[in-house]
């Protein structure tokens, strides 16, 4: 008898064939079907983009679900809730009337609920003497039960998509790390090969990686990195040189352990019989600047200092470590030390790190400064003051 009552909206709200079809389908839900309403709600939250609902619309749906006394949405039970606007607003965290109406309309348009309006548009229920609801007017949650399987399937697809997205990002991160370190090994050992070209190709791929990318985009980028890794492995001839690489790693580790301030970046190239030119620190006079000024102008350098920077030796050692991260080869670093000295080179690298987002090739930039100093001269003062003024401007804004 109840199913044959009129279900068109009250007042100026218009009916549609889609709405009427949804209401009719909701009266023919599979017998005995029941789902946990909160699990269904969580699935819908995960698949919200598929159903064109936002987080605030879902908050209103959560409030509506809370008016059902049982945790299950079950066929044959009353699935119509009839809260007053005041009650609904309280359970929707104080949402205003106009906002409530907008999100209720969004739920109706998405086919997740429908209105069952009374003759006067009010929400209420007729109850028997025993207190059982015989007839109710308000919002029917039957479409949720009707579409429960669809919602659960969409949520599972979204979860699988997000898992694939996460795994692909992890693979890209690992491949990116491996490529960067392999190129660094080749440069540090002065191995013959197209390392600069490979590094440019690597940076071109990395620079196209968006913050929020689709799974298809990430898979394309991963394929590009795999192809680059293959080129890199071929250039390194990695299978034949693995023993040499391991031996050189031991030599480099021993060298760093026994290093002193007179030869911070001197690296023995035993496997290739190549010796990096020992820097002549007396070629250029040291330009004296207080360490506090350097750290104020280039605060990013301190993020790499585990134990802080308390003196020039700390800064020089730290710059020796991070120059590899910046893509500065040992040869370029040695020439800069010969030209500028340890302190000035440390200042320059600190400034390069501070402006790393604007410098495409830190190694090329340092080489250009070295050549400029050897031909027409170079003073680090303007570079340092520019970094200091830039940070002052950013702090004021």
N, C-alpha and C positions, 0 to 999 in steps of 0.2 A: 504493500500500500504506500509506504514511504517513498519508494523508488519512482512512483508515478506522479509525485507532486511537482509543481513548477519549480524550476531551478534557475530561472533568468535573474539577472542582477536587479537590485532595487534602484530606483531613482534614475539619474542620468547616465549611470554606467551602462555601456552597451554590451550586448551578447555577441558571441561569435560561434560559428559552426565548430571551430576547434575546441572551444570551451565546452560546448554541449557534448561533443564526442568524448572528451576527457571524462566528463561527469558520467556518461553512459558506461564507459569502460570501467570506471571505478565501482560500479554496481555489479560487475561481473569478475571480481577478483577470484583467483583460484581458491577453491574451498580448503580451509585449514591453513592457509598461508599466514605466517607470522614472522616478524623480524624484530630484533632489538632496536629500539628507536634511536638510541645513542650511538650504536655502531653504524647504523644507517646515516646518522647525522655526520659522524666522522668521515665516512666514505664520501659523502657529499661535499664536505669541506675540502677533501683532497681533489675531488673532480669538479670543483666549482666553475672552472673555466669552461668545461664542457656544457654546463647548464646556464652559463651567462649570469651568474649571481656573484655579488661581492661579499666582503666579510661582514658588513653591517646588515645586509639582507639576511645572511646566515644567522646573525645574532637575533634577528626578529624571529626566524624560524625556530631557533633554540628556545626562545621564550614561548612560542606556541606549543612546542612539544612538551614543555614543562607543565602545561595544564592538563595533559593526559595523565590519569592516576597510575597507570601501569607502565612498565618499562618496555612492553612489547606492543608493536602495531600488529593487530591480529584481525583477520577477516571475520566478519560477523559481530565484531565489537563496535561500540560507538566511537567513531574517529573524528567527530566534530567537536571543536573547542569553541567556547563562547565567552571569552574574557571581555571585560569592559576595557575601554581605552586606557583608563587609569591603571588597572591591573597589568595590562600588557606593557604599558610604558615603564612601570616599576621593574618588571622582569627583563625588560630590554635596556636596563641600566639608565633609566631616566630619559629615554629618547622622546623627543617632542612629537606632538600630534601630527604635524605635516610630514615630518621625516618618517614616522611610522607608516602613514598612509602610502608614501612613496615606495617604501620597501615591501609593504604588503602587496601593492600592485605588481612589483617586480616578481614576487613569488608566484602570483597568479599568472602573469605573462610567461613565466618559465615553465608552467605546467606542473608545479610542485604542490600547489594547494588550489582549491577553488572556494569561492564564496557560496554559502547557502543562506540567502537573505530571507528574513522574515517579512511578513506583509508590510511592516512599518520600518524595516531596515535595522531594527535593533537585534542584539544578540542575546539569546536566552534559550531556555529548555523547558519542556513540559515533563514533569516527573509523575510517576505513579505514587500511590499511597505508600508503597514500600520504599520509595526513594529512588527507584530505577528510572533512568532517562528513557522516555518514550519517544520524544522528538526534540531535536535541537536545531538551532539556527546560529550560524557563525562561520567558522573556517573549517573546511573538511581537509583532513590530512590523508584521506584515502589515496590520492595520487602518489604520495610517497611510498605507500605499500605496493601500489600497482607497479611503480617503476623501480622497486627495490633492486631487482636483479640487474637492471640497466645501470643503476647508480653504482652497485658493487663492481660490475665489470669495468665501468669507466675508471673507478678508483684504482683497480688493480692494474689497468693499462697505464695510468699516470704513475703509479709506484714503480712499475717496470721501466717506464721511460726515464724517470728520475734516477733510478739505479744505474741504467746504462749511461746516462749523462754524467753521473758522478764517476763511474769507472773510466769513462773515456777521458774525463778531465785528469784523473789520476795518471793514466797512461801518458797523456801529453806532458804532464809535469815531470814524470820520470824520464821520458825521452828528451825533454828540454834540458834537464839537468845533465844527463849523460853527454849530449852533444856539446854543451858549453864546456864541460870539463875535459872532454877529449880534444877539443880545439885548443884549450888552454895548455894541455900536456904537449901537444904538437908545437905550439909557439914557444913554450918554455924550453923545449929541447932543441929548438931551431931545426926541426925536421923539414926536409924538402917537401913541398906540397902546396896546393892552392888554398892555404888556410884563410887568407884574407877574403877570397871569393866565397868560400864556404861560410865564413862568419857573416858576410853580408847577406847571403841567402838565408842563413839562420835568423838574423835580425829581421829580415823582410817577412818571414813567416810569423815570428813572435809578435811583430808590430801589428799584424792583421788580426790577432786574437782578441775578440771583443770580450767585454766583461760578462755580458749575458749572450750566450750563443746557443743556437739550436743544436740538437744532437747531430743532425746532418752536417752542419757547419763544422762542428768539432771533429767529426769523422774525416772530413776532407782535410782539415789541418793536421790531424794525426797521420793521415796517409802521406802528406807532404813531408812531415818530419821523418817518417819511416824511410822515404826515398832519400832524404838528405843524410840520414844515418847510414844508409847503404853506401852513398858516395864517400862519406867520412871513413867508414870501415875500409873501403877499397883504397883510399888514399893513405891510410895508416898502415895498410897491409897487416891488420891487427893480429892475425893468427901467427904470422912469422915473427912479429916483433914483440909478442907478449912477454917473452923472457927478458928482452932488453928493457921494456917498459918497467917491469917489476924491479930489475936491478937499479935502474935510474931512480925510481921512487925511493929506494933505500938510501941511495947516495944523497938525494935532495933532503930527505928527512934528517940524515946525519949532519948534513951541512947546516940546516936551520938550527939544529940543536947546539952546534959549536960556533955559530956565527957571532960576530961582535959588531959594534957600531961603526967600525971602519969599513966593513964590507957587507952591508945589510942585504944587498940583492945579488951578491956574487954566487952563481950556480955552476957547479962543475958539470960539463957535458961529456962524461967519460965515454959513453956509448958512441958518440959521434966525433970525438976528439975536437970539440968546438969549445973555445974559452971565450966567455963574454968579457969585453974590455973592462978592466977594473977602472972605476970612475976616478977622475982627478977632481977632488972637491975644491981645490984651490984655484980653479979656472976663473970663477966669478966670486966677487966678494959677497959675504953673507949679508942679507938685508934684515935688520933686527926689527921684529915686531913682537909684542907681548903675546904669549900663548893664549891668554884670556881673550884677546881680540880675535884670534883665529877661530876659537870655539864659538864666539858670539856671532861671527860672520858666517861660519859653516857648522851649524849645530848638528847636521845630519851625520857627521863623522862620529859623533859620540854614541850613536845607536849601534855601532859596530864594536865598541870598546866594552868588553865584558867587565873589566876591572876599572873602568874610567880612564881618563887622560889627565895625569897630574904633572907631566913634564914633557919636554921636547922629545926625549927618547921614546916615550909611549906613543907620541904622535907619529914619529918616523917609522917605528916598527909597525904600527897599525896601517899606515899608508903602503908599506911594503906588502902587507897581506892583501889589502883590498884592491890594489892595482890590477891583480889578476881578474877579480870580479868585474872590473870596469873594461876589461879587454885590452889592457896596456901590456905589451910584450916585454920580456926582460931586457931586450936590446934597447927599446925605446926608453925604458925606465933608467937603464944604465947611462945612456947618453944625456938624459935630463939631469941625473945626479952629477955627471961630469961637468955639465954646463952651469947648473944653478947651485949645486950643493944640496946637502940633505934637508936643511930647514926650509929653504925656498921651494924645493921640489915637493915637500910635504904640504906646504901651503897651497901650491898649485893643484895637487891632487885633491886636497880638501875642497877647493873651489870647484873643481870638475865634478866631484861627487855631489856637491850642493846643486849644481846645474845639470845633473845627468839626464833629466827629462828633456833638456833642450839641446844636448850634445849627442849627435848620432854616433860618432866614433871617438871615444876618449883617447885611444891610442894615437889616432891621426891628429887629434887636437894638440896633444902633448908634443908630438913630433914637430908640428907647425910652430909652436911656441919656442921649442929648442932651436929650430932653424932661424927663427926671427931674432932670438937672442944672439946667435952666432954671427948674424949679418948686420942688423941695424940696432940691436940692443933690445932689451925687454926689462921692464920693472913690474914686479908683482903687486906693487902698491895699488894702482888703479883697479886691478882685478879684485883685490881684497876689499877695497872700499865699495866697489859695485855690489859685491855679495853682501856686505854689511848694510848698505842702504836698501837693498832688496828685502832683506829680512826685517828691517825697521818698517818698511812700507806694509809688508804682510801682517806684522804684529799690530799695526795701527788699524788696518781694515778688519 
